[in-house]
Amino acid sequence: MDDAYLLPPFAAEFIRQLFDSKAAREGAVIRRKARTVDRVVGREPFVAEMKRRGYGVVENAGQYVIFCNREPLRRLA
């Protein structure tokens, strides 16, 4: 992570667990409550980590939907 976003241990552990999931390791899609991510990690550090990994993330209905791959996103409807 960027030095501007050094995370406390509990936040770093949250991110580690998030990306240790089978879906994340396989390049699939995962989702988490935005409120939880914002509380535990913080929005700016979370977005910085997604950018560092090259992952797309969208927010909808209080959820972050994370695309754990570097493929382009296209909105179809």
SULBEL-V173340 format. One record per residue. N is the residue number from 1. RES is the residue in one small letter. SS is DSSP state (helix for helix, strand for strand, loop for the rest). PSI is psi in radians with two decimals (NA if undefined). OMEGA is omega in radians with two decimals (NA if undefined). Layout:
N&RES&SS&PSI&OMEGA  N&RES&SS&PSI&OMEGA
This chain:
1&m&loop&2.71&3.07  2&d&loop&2.48&-3.13  3&d&helix&-0.44&3.12  4&a&helix&-0.30&-3.07  5&y&helix&0.83&3.05  6&l&loop&2.19&-3.04  7&l&loop&2.56&2.99  8&p&loop&2.79&-3.05  9&p&helix&-0.72&-3.12  10&f&helix&-0.60&3.12  11&a&helix&-0.71&3.10  12&a&helix&-0.67&3.11  13&e&helix&-0.66&3.09  14&f&helix&-0.82&3.13  15&i&helix&-0.76&3.14  16&r&helix&-0.82&3.14  17&q&helix&-0.66&3.13  18&l&helix&-0.79&-3.06  19&f&helix&-0.01&3.00  20&d&loop&-0.10&3.14  21&s&loop&2.67&-3.13  22&k&helix&-0.78&-3.12  23&a&helix&-0.79&-3.14  24&a&helix&-0.76&-3.13  25&r&helix&-0.51&-3.13  26&e&loop&0.04&3.11  27&g&loop&0.41&-3.11  28&a&loop&-2.81&-3.10  29&v&strand&2.36&3.05  30&i&strand&2.83&3.10  31&r&strand&2.65&3.10  32&r&strand&2.66&3.07  33&k&strand&2.26&3.14  34&a&helix&-0.69&-3.12  35&r&helix&-0.73&-3.14  36&t&helix&-0.82&3.14  37&v&helix&-0.78&-3.12  38&d&helix&-0.64&-3.13  39&r&helix&-0.77&-3.03  40&v&helix&-0.78&-3.03  41&v&loop&-0.75&-3.01  42&g&loop&2.47&-3.07  43&r&helix&-0.86&-3.08  44&e&helix&-0.83&3.09  45&p&helix&-0.63&3.12  46&f&helix&-0.84&3.14  47&v&helix&-0.69&3.11  48&a&helix&-0.71&3.13  49&e&helix&-0.66&3.10  50&m&helix&-0.74&3.11  51&k&helix&-0.73&3.14  52&r&helix&-0.68&-3.14  53&r&helix&-0.25&-3.11  54&g&loop&0.40&-3.11  55&y&loop&2.51&3.02  56&g&strand&2.57&3.08  57&v&strand&2.39&3.07  58&v&strand&2.74&3.09  59&e&strand&2.31&3.11  60&n&strand&2.33&3.04  61&a&loop&0.72&3.09  62&g&loop&0.26&3.13  63&q&strand&2.54&2.92  64&y&strand&2.21&3.07  65&v&strand&2.07&-3.02  66&i&strand&2.17&3.12  67&f&strand&1.81&-3.00  68&c&loop&0.93&3.08  69&n&loop&3.08&-3.10  70&r&loop&0.30&3.13  71&e&loop&2.63&3.12  72&p&loop&2.63&3.08  73&l&loop&2.40&3.06  74&r&loop&2.24&3.06  75&r&loop&2.18&-3.04  76&l&loop&-0.46&3.13  77&a&loop&NA&NA
